[in-house]
Amino acid sequence: MRIVMLGAPGSGKGTQAKLLVEKYKLPQISTGDMLREAVSEGTPLGRQAKAAMDAGQLVSDEIVLSIIQERITRPDARKGFILDGFPRNLQQAEALDQLLTSLGRPLNLALLIAVDVDALIQRLVGRRTCLSCGQMYNVFYAPPHIEGRCDACGGRLRHRADDNEETIGNRLRVFETHTNPVIEYYQQQGKLRTVQGVGEIADIFRALTKIVDEVKPSARSESRTDTIRAAFAKHRATKARKEAAARQKMAAQTKAKSAKPATVKNKAAATEGEESKASHKKAVAKKAAVGKKVAAKKKVAPKKKLAAKKKLVAKKKVAPKKKVTQKKTVTTGNAKKKVSKKQHASKKVAPKKKAVPKKKAAVNKAKTAKKSVVKKKQAIARKTARKKR
Ligand code: AMP
């Protein structure tokens, strides 16, 4: 739980904050306490803050924000905290929101303890605080048993230097002017809850714890969501950083390669342009190469086809010879192959000679001649017969 306690000086927010710290086991972060400590230790920061504190004015935002940032980022504040006396103006409230958002742990609740001005003055003027244990008393309506001594631990009671009438007046005016806008700020965010700060301390405390217990469950689930959201944001940021670095590297490489250095403004655009030009050129060259290949294929194709056809014809012509050769050839060497081819050639011519023997041819010739003579005689006879008729 991350809670801010709001209330005018003397409203009892410090007392209630201590009780809440005990109950919820959260650290109390009080800018007033831290500044007083710095003043009493005489640190440079304390010396700077002292004058403003003595006058009842606000210490500079720069100082207060630096101590708040350091305190909130300590490990014990991881589980939550109760802020007391901070923020005191709008700038501080906005700075706190930014810081908590960057840590992925936004504020859950702003608790206002409302007390009217007359009651506030009486409380502040009569307020006493134990220097040892911080127990608070009021000389008018909650005095210690022994004057100036703490009932709880016996420690010395202190009347704060700024709890005098003049400074109290200033502090109340500062609250009106600077801190009231902070109350409105949290109201607009829907985080403000108000408790009347009059009556018994225990009753006021009960009212406060009721509110805290109501907000706690949703604060827990919100916290889980915020943790996840913060993790994603971190991942996105890392990714973006890496991508930017890669782009820068590429741009630098392209710049180094190119003869014309691009201007810083157009660096990225120029690089992209060069890259696209180069890839375009490559694509054109590739296309041209493919085109040439296709053309070459087209030109060569008929020749190839012709050659293939010739081969086929030759094969067909040779085929029967080969068949015969293969049949006749004994598989033992080239000489035998040649012999078999010669044999085959002589066999091919032989049937022609065998077909017409010489004697038969002569007889046939004579027969044919006889037949033609007979035919001629017959024709002449026919002619003379026709003439006689
Ligand atoms: P407190 O104890 O909260 O009343 O604070 C005491 C004094 O410390 C104030 O009057 C301021 O001078 C200074 N102070 C404490 N908190 C702040 C703050 N958030 N911003 C500026 N000054 C502060």
Boltz pocket constraint, residues with backbone or C-beta under 6 A from the ligand:
constraints:
  - pocket:
      binder: B
      contacts: [[A, 9], [A, 31], [A, 32], [A, 33], [A, 35], [A, 49], [A, 52], [A, 53], [A, 54], [A, 56], [A, 57], [A, 58], [A, 59], [A, 60], [A, 64], [A, 84], [A, 85], [A, 86], [A, 87], [A, 88], [A, 92], [A, 162], [A, 171]]
      max_distance: 6.0
